[in-house]
Amino acid sequence: MNRLDGKACVVTGAASGIGKRIAEVYAAAGGKVAIADLKLDAAEATAQEIRDAGGDALAVAMDVTDEAQVVDGIAKVVDRYGRVDVLVSNAGIQIVNKLTDFSLADWKKMLAIHLDGAFLTTREALRDMEKRKTGGAIIYMGSVHSHLASKLKAPYVTAKHGLLGLARTVAKEAAEYGVRANVICPGFVRTPLVEKQIPEQAKELGISEEDVVKNVMLKDTVDGEFTTVDDVANVALTLAAFESNALTGQSIVVSHGWFMQ
């Protein structure tokens, strides 16, 4: 059932980490994948890897906070594949700091990448989907922090909560032309983004890196295990391939039981 044969899929932040794995899984399921990333060289390398494995992939330079780049990037996908069927809004960063030490510039940077980027890419994808009225899927990369808060992550938690509201609004507005919108909410996935947080949190909290992993990141999971990129990518495939509005406006938590709803 989880096939994307011929569907044109845009994945932002797809040159590494979760985004890259989603792109690979989509291509293996028959999707035509646009690797949209800030770093064009890395996007080209990922696209080539997918093509070498027999898939269809296009590299697109995209700073998701830059309106012109998003408009141009989605236009390139439509020019190449004729349409956008699936958007995975995955691009994101993390900055760890106490709220009282956060600069306004860092706060704005976090919200711009996570929320402005989601808005801009959604708007451009929806413009194509609305015109064609043949359905589609918008998938946002949220987090367990879409539901819970943690110290040192005020703008990240704020942004990830915001994605829930955006997805639910899109689910209502776009239902008339068959577009579904959902949020994947992973627990900690041991990507470079998370690896960077371990020493940062150890310093801020005054504990060892081992304690950060065991007693901060994984303490509420049922098995003490990190979520994997495959865990997240397989859920992303299910949401992209699910062809009914029965599954829309939802948050799917993938966290080894860290958060249960």
Buried (B, 14 or more C-beta within 10 A) or exposed (E): EEEBEEBBBBBBBBBBBBBBBBBBBBBBBBBBBBBBBBBBEBBBBBBEBBBEEEBBBBBBBBBBBBBEBBBBBBEBBBEBBEBBBBBBBBBBBBBBBEEEEBEEEBBEBBBBBBBBBBBBBBBBBBEBBBEBEEBBBBBBBBBBBBBBEBEBBBBBBBBBBBBBEBBBEBBEEBBEBBBBBBBBBBBBBBBEBBEBBBEBBBEBBEBEEEBBBEEBBBEBBEEEEBBBBBBBBBBBBBBBBBEEBEBBBBBBBBBBEBBEE
